[in-house]
Amino acid sequence: MSGVKIVLAAGDPAIVVDSIAIEGDRLCVRGRLLGTMQAKMYVGPKEFFGLAGLALRGCAFLYLLLLPFFFLRRALKKSLNGAASQN
């Protein structure tokens, strides 16, 4: 599995999350920084709630609600591009 990628504006990976596990009272996020440097990053309870708060704010919540439409738009574009290339 290639992991979950968070990319820079140029499309290069900034962070790739390969796994998340519980270690003691923290989440251990294993992955790669800038696509190559192995890293173990820890999220404690305070940071977790801060992250959850950021995720539930307006823009991120709106993005979550719009995800089905984004997937549909990509699928339609892919379908239309495939049909156009067959002509």
N, C-alpha and C positions, 0 to 999 in steps of 0.2 A: 504494500500500500504506500502511496506517495505522501499521504498525510494531508492535512488541511493547510492551504497556503494563504498567507496574507502577502499581497504583492505591492511593490512600489509603483509609482505612476508609470514608469517605463516598462512594467510587466515582470521585472525580476523579483524573485522571492525575497521578502524581508524576513519573514518568520514562517517556518514549516512546522506545524504541530503534529508529531507522530503518535503520541499517546498521552493520556491523562490518568493518573492513579492517585490513590490516597496514601500518604505517608504520614503517619501520626495524625496531627490535627491540621495538616495542610494538604493541598492538592499539589502534586508534582507533575509539571508539564514538561514532557521530553520532546525535544525537537531540534531544529537547526536554525541558526541565525544566518541571515544572508545566504541561505541555501546550502551552506557547507559546514559551518562551525557547530559541532554538537553542543547542546546545552540542556541542563536541567534547571528549570525555573520553578519557583515555589510561590503559591498563592495561599496566604493565611486567611483566617476567618474575616478579619477587617477588610482586607483587600478584595476578598470574594464578594462581600456585600457592596463594596464600592464599584466593582466591575458589574455586578447585577444591576445596580442603580443606573450605571451608564447604559447598559443594554436595554433597560426599560424606559429610557427617556424617549422623547418624541420621535427623533429621526430614526433611531434603531428600531423602535416599535413599529413605526410606519413602514420601514423597510421589510420587517417580518410580515406585515399584512400584505405587502405588495409582491412578495416572493412568488406566489403562484402565477401572477401576471408576467413577471420577468421570465420565468421558465417557459411559459407559453409563447412569449414573444421570441425567445431564442429558438424554440422548436420550430415556430413558423418561419423564421428567417432561414434556418437550416434547411427546412423543407423547400422553401421557395428557391434558395440558391442551388439545391440539388436538382430541382426541376428545370431551372434555367440552364444549368450546365449540360443537361441531357439533350437540350434542343440544338 
